[in-house]
Amino acid sequence: MGRVLLIEPAVGLYAFAMFMIYPLLQQYVYRRLWFELSGTTYPSESLSHCSNNHSYITIHQAVQKETSIFLLKSELCFLIPSLISTLLLVSYSDHSGRKVAIVPPLVGDALFALCYVLISRFSFSLSYLLAASFLSGLMGGPTTLIGGCFAYVADLCGEDPEGQKTVRMARLDMILGVLTGLASLCTGFYIKAAGFTWPFLTAFFLHLINLFYVLVVLKESLVLPNPGLSLSGPSAAKAPRLRQSHALTTRLQGVYLLFAASKRRRNVVLLLMLAAFAFFRVALQGGMSIFILYELNTPLCWSEVLVGYGSALSSAIYLVSFAGVALLSRCLPDAYIILLGLTSVAAGLIMAAFAKSTLLMFLVRLPLLLSIMPTPVLRSMMSKIVSGSEQGAMFACVAFVEMLSIGVSFTMFSSIYAATLSWFSGFSFLLAAGLTLIPAILICVTLCLRLDVYEESIILTEERMENTEIFELPP
């Protein structure tokens, strides 16, 4: 079933629905805790909760800390089951098709949004949100879906020219960013006009529409074998169950064999790339995850509309990063594009640490314009040095590392932000900027040791041709 080989609409719709919920989540929890701790509703005026009155300052700091701690608990409830689900679903998609890694996260996030609808409508306890986070993680979450989508693109690229895969993956990242910014912009006005329940309900219906597109419209990128051709008779009834069980065991082993059955040189390249990817995601996600709390804090005291403007402006980061990858990949090696992106991350986060006015906080997005470039380039570099049958296993590793990095960064930076809030709220940004040195060093190591990914891809192609000749039957 399915007629269209176009994954971009699914990614864009998912990004829009997901990032309608993400700013909603933080602001909803913030306002609920404000009510619980102060006994008063959240002030409608953007600056009234930032009064110089001592009691308001005390309440404000208490709400900031409690919100940070609650979001940390929610992230941990999501992280633990999602680590297992990510490895399982994305690697298993090598056998059963990429939709195996795309459909469950959509179902999980639809149920997650529905839980928020009920909690915001009937003012249930915030503890139920932790159960919703666990359920969403059990179904895979965003990294599983994104990992499946990137594997889908890798299937379609096949033996395309060298820069094609990098550009197409950068395009997916751009779609994620642009729709994310648009959703955040709409959310600010939506909250102001209709409260929290209707935006959560809208996100729920968007996930349902996306689920319909993936199941009915989207065509599978892998050509799956027909199980009815290999067996017949009474044993055919038991064959599907045995085959699925064997495939599951094989694909779980596939992640291990990705490293165990390959040459040492390729393993070194992959491990360095995965480590660089992990530390980059910790630095970027750790710094960006506290942007909204930082903007709600004194002296900025942004309203929900300003928060939406800021998030929407961040979509320019994805557009410029995509343009940067598309142009720079024609004249620069991948490693230098990554180093340029890391410099952009460090510069933007250092500027954010000292942003004390609304104008300066908006201008923070300028040095961050190239900060997304390392993500698609690193994915593309790793994809180029594994075979087509290993794409799912490789992207399962990337998705696992990404989810682990996001969990570690959120846990670490939420705790650090709560601890340093009283003396320097921008410390977390400086720490995140400092962490960009680690992936930069790892990339420099690949350059110094001449561990070139392009050469590895050529070696892989030659090995494929040799294997084809060996196993080719004589006429």
MARTI-590094 format. One record per residue (C-alpha): x, y, z. Coordinates in steps of 0.25 Angstrom, whole numbers, plus 2048, in hexadecimal, padded with zeros to 3 digits. Layout:
// residues N
XYZ
...
// end
This chain:
// residues 475
800800800
80580E7FD
8088157F0
8118217F4
8208207F7
82182D7FE
82482D80D
82583D80E
81683F811
81783581C
82383B823
81D849821
810846827
81683F832
81F84A835
814854835
80B84C83F
817848848
81C85684A
80E85B84C
80E852858
81D85585D
81B864860
80D861865
81385786F
81D860875
81386C876
80786487B
81085D886
81686B88A
80887188C
802865893
80E86589D
80C87589E
7FE8728A3
8028678AC
80D86F8B3
80787D8B3
7F887A8B4
7F68848A9
7F488389A
7FF886891
80089588E
7FA899881
8048A487F
81289F87A
8198A8884
8108A7890
81689A895
8248A0895
8218AB89F
82C8B08A8
8248AC8B4
82C8A28BC
8208998BE
81E8988AF
82D8968AC
82D88A8B7
8218848B0
8278868A2
83487F8A6
82C8738AD
8238718A0
830871897
8368668A0
82A85E8A1
82785F892
83585B88F
83584F898
82784A893
82C84B885
838843889
82F83888F
827838882
833837879
83882B881
82B824881
82B825872
83A822870
83B814877
83180D86E
834814861
843810862
83E801860
833804856
83C80D84D
84780284B
83C7F7849
8337FE83F
83D805837
8467F9835
83A7F0833
8367F9827
8417F381F
8387E781E
82A7EB81F
82A7F9818
82D80781D
81E809822
82180082E
82A80B833
82081682F
812812833
81480E842
81A81C845
80E82383F
80481A847
80C81D854
80C82C851
7FD82C84E
7FA82685B
80482F862
7FC83B85C
7EF835860
7F483486F
7F784386F
7EA846869
7E383F875
7ED844880
7EB85387B
7DC852879
7D984B887
7E585088F
7EA842892
7F784189A
804843893
808836897
80083088C
809837882
81582E887
80D822883
80A828875
81982A873
81C81C877
81181786D
817820862
82581B864
82080D864
81B80F856
829815851
827824851
82D82E848
83B828846
83581B841
82C822837
83782B832
84181F831
837817829
835823820
84482581E
84581681B
83A818811
84182380A
84E81B80A
846810803
8418197F8
84F81F7F6
8568127F3
8628147EA
85F8237E7
86A82D7E5
87382F7F2
86D83C7F7
85E8397F4
85C831801
86283C809
859847803
84C83E804
84F83C813
85184A815
84484D80E
83D844818
84484C823
83F85981D
83185481C
83285082B
83785E82F
82E866826
82185F82A
82685F839
82786F838
81A870832
81386783C
81986F847
81587C841
806877840
80787284E
80987F855
7FD88584E
7F5879850
7F787885F
7F3887860
7E6885859
7E287785D
7EA873869
7F1865869
7E685B866
7E485E858
7F385F854
7F585185A
7E884C853
7ED852845
7FA84A847
7F383D84A
7EB83F83D
7F8842835
7FE83583A
7F282D835
7F3834827
801831826
7FE82282A
7F482181F
7FF827815
80A81D819
80081181A
7F881380D
80081D804
80F81B807
8158107FF
81F807806
82E80A801
8337FB803
82F7F07FA
82A7E5804
82B7D7800
81E7D07FE
81C7C5809
8127BD801
81D7B97F6
8277B27FF
81E7A8806
8117A1803
80879680A
806794819
81379A81D
80F7A8817
8067AB822
8117AA82C
81B7B1823
8187C0826
8197BF835
8267B7834
82B7C1829
8277CD831
82E7C783E
83B7C4836
83B7D282F
8397D983D
8457D1843
84D7D4836
84B7E3836
84E7E4845
85B7DD841
85D7E6835
8607F283E
86B7EA844
8707E4837
8717F2831
87E7F3839
8827E583C
8817E182D
8887ED827
8977F1826
89E7F8831
8A0805829
891807826
88E804835
89780F839
89081982F
882815834
885816842
88C823841
880828839
876823843
87E82984F
87F837847
870836844
86D833853
87583E859
86F84884E
861844852
864846861
86985485F
85F858855
85385285C
858855869
859864866
84C86585E
84485D868
844869872
841874869
83387586C
83587587B
84087F879
837888871
82C88787C
83688B887
83A89988B
83E8A2885
83889E878
82A89987D
82589686F
81689386D
811887865
81088F858
81F89385A
82388585C
81C881850
82388C848
83088784D
82E879849
82987D83C
835885839
83D87983C
837872830
84187C828
84C87382E
847867827
84586E81A
85387481A
85A86781F
853860813
85886B809
86686A810
86685A80E
86185B800
86C8667FC
878862804
877853801
87B8577F3
88885D7F7
88C858805
88E84A80B
883846815
88D847821
88F85681F
88085881D
87E85282B
88985A831
88286782C
875863832
87B86083F
88186E83F
87387483C
86D86C848
878871852
87787F84D
86888084F
86787985D
872882862
86A88E85D
85D889864
864888871
866897872
85889B86B
8518A3875
8478AB86B
83D8A6861
8448AC855
8518A5859
84A89885B
84489884D
85189B848
85788F84E
851887842
85B88E839
86888783D
86087A83E
85C87A82F
86586F82B
864867838
85B85C832
865858827
86D84D82F
860845831
85D841822
86C84181E
870837829
86482E826
86782E817
87682B81A
87281F823
86881A818
87281B80D
87B810813
871805816
86A7FC80C
85B7FD808
8587F1811
85E7F881D
85780681C
84C802826
8577FD830
85F80982E
854813830
84F80B83C
85C80E842
85B81D83E
84D81E844
852817851
85D820853
85582C84F
84A82885A
855825864
85B832861
84E83A862
84B83386F
859836875
859844871
84B847876
84E840883
85B847885
857855880
84A855888
851852895
85C85C892
85286788E
84A86589B
8578658A3
85D87289D
85087A89B
8538828A7
8618878A4
862886894
85788188C
86088187F
86A877885
86386B87E
865872870
874874873
876865877
86F86186A
87886A862
884863868
87F855865
880858856
88F857858
88D848859
88784584C
89084F845
89C84784B
89683A846
89483F838
8A3845838
8A883783C
8A1831830
8A883B827
8B683982E
8B582A82D
8B082B81E
8A3823822
89C828815
88D824814
88D826805
89981C804
89181280C
885814804
88D8107F7
8938047FE
885800802
8808017F3
88C7F97EF
8897EE7F9
87A7ED7F4
87F7EB7E5
8897E07EA
87E7D97F2
8747DA7E6
87F7D47DD
8827C97E7
8737C57E9
86F7C67DA
86B7B97D4
8727B47C7
8697B47BB
// end
